[in-house]
Every structure is written in structure tokens, then in C-alpha cells.
Amino acid sequence: MTVLYRSFKSIPVRVAVRFPLHLEIVLGTGERQYQAVTEDVSASGVLFAADELPAIGTEVEFEVKMPAAIMGGINDVLLHCAGRIVRHQRTAGKTMAAAVIDEYFFRG
């Protein structure tokens, strides 16, 4: 008898709805800043494109100005995020990285 095991670690799981937003952001690592443009944003992370990327595992902070139309309000919302880089990828000629958002708060 042959028993097959399947690992679910290799299957990507999306934990939040992604919004395809192209917003300029500046990521700070404590050592330097990186200019970037978001590809998509969710409650749990952000995918962004940049000429240079922080290393995987690097802790980052950034602010995202979320448009009022997405947030369901009248005014744009400034969201301050702290997280870490979890992967790099190259797609359609773009150098991109994904950051998990570990903490966030709205800045007034």
C-alpha cells in the first residue's frame, strides 16, 4: 500500500482581500529609505515595486494614503504600518517585494 502525503506549506494562502492600488510610498528600515510604488494592498500586507529592495527579513515602516473611495469615507486616510519583507519576485520586468503588516494605526 502506498500512502501519499501532501504538504500545505507550499500552497499560498490569501488571508485578506487585495486592492490593486498603485500608490507611491517610502519604506524606512532604520538604515535607509526606499522609494516604491504599491502593486496591491491588503489588511495583512503590501506588494510593491522598486528599483532597490530591502533584504528578506528586514523590518520596515511605511505610510500609505488610502483613498477615501476605498475606505468608504469622505477623506483619505493615512495609515502608518510596521512590518517585514517576506519575499522578492520579478514579474513582467518589475522587481517587487512583499511585506507583511505586523502593526498599523491611523495617523490623523
C-alpha positions in Angstrom: 0.0 0.0 0.0 1.3 3.4 -0.9 0.4 6.4 1.2 0.7 9.9 -0.3 1.2 12.9 1.9 0.5 16.4 0.8 2.1 19.4 2.4 0.0 22.6 2.5 3.1 24.7 3.2 3.7 25.1 -0.5 0.2 26.3 -1.3 -0.1 30.1 -1.0 -3.0 31.2 1.2 -4.5 34.6 0.9 -5.8 35.9 4.2 -7.2 39.2 3.1 -8.8 40.9 0.1 -6.3 42.6 -2.1 -6.9 46.1 -3.6 -4.9 46.8 -6.8 -3.7 50.2 -5.8 -0.7 52.0 -7.3 0.4 54.4 -4.6 3.8 56.0 -4.0 5.3 55.0 -0.7 8.7 55.4 1.1 9.8 52.4 3.1 12.2 53.1 6.1 14.4 50.4 7.5 16.2 52.4 10.2 19.3 52.4 8.0 17.9 53.9 4.8 14.8 54.7 2.8 13.4 53.0 -0.4 11.2 54.8 -2.9 8.5 52.4 -4.1 5.0 52.1 -5.7 2.4 49.6 -4.4 1.0 47.0 -6.7 -1.6 45.8 -4.3 -2.6 46.4 -0.7 -4.5 44.3 1.8 -5.1 44.4 5.5 -2.3 41.9 6.0 0.4 43.1 3.6 1.5 45.1 0.6 3.2 44.1 -2.7 5.4 46.9 -4.1 7.8 47.6 -6.9 11.1 49.4 -6.5 14.5 49.8 -8.2 16.2 48.5 -5.0 14.6 46.2 -2.4 15.3 45.7 1.3 16.5 42.2 2.1 14.1 39.4 3.0 13.5 39.5 6.8 14.2 43.3 7.0 11.8 45.2 9.3 10.2 48.2 7.5 7.9 51.1 8.3 5.9 53.0 5.7 2.8 55.1 5.4 0.1 54.6 2.8 -2.5 57.2 1.9 -5.6 55.2 1.4 -8.1 56.8 -0.9 -11.5 57.8 0.6 -13.3 55.8 -2.1 -11.6 52.6 -1.0 -12.1 53.3 2.8 -15.7 54.2 2.4 -15.3 57.7 3.8 -15.2 61.3 2.7 -11.4 61.9 3.4 -8.3 60.0 2.5 -6.8 58.0 5.4 -3.1 58.0 6.3 -2.1 54.5 7.5 1.2 54.0 9.3 2.4 50.4 9.0 5.2 48.4 10.5 6.1 45.0 9.1 8.8 42.9 7.4 9.8 41.8 4.0 8.8 38.2 3.3 9.6 37.7 -0.4 11.1 39.1 -3.6 9.8 38.4 -7.1 10.3 39.6 -10.6 7.2 39.8 -12.7 6.7 41.5 -16.1 10.1 43.2 -15.9 9.4 44.6 -12.4 11.4 44.0 -9.3 9.0 43.6 -6.4 8.8 42.7 -2.8 6.0 41.7 -0.4 5.8 43.0 3.1 3.6 41.6 5.9 2.0 44.2 8.0 2.5 43.3 11.7 1.1 46.6 13.2 -0.7 49.6 11.8 -2.5 52.6 13.1 -4.3 55.5 11.5 -2.5 58.8 11.6 -4.6 61.9 12.0 
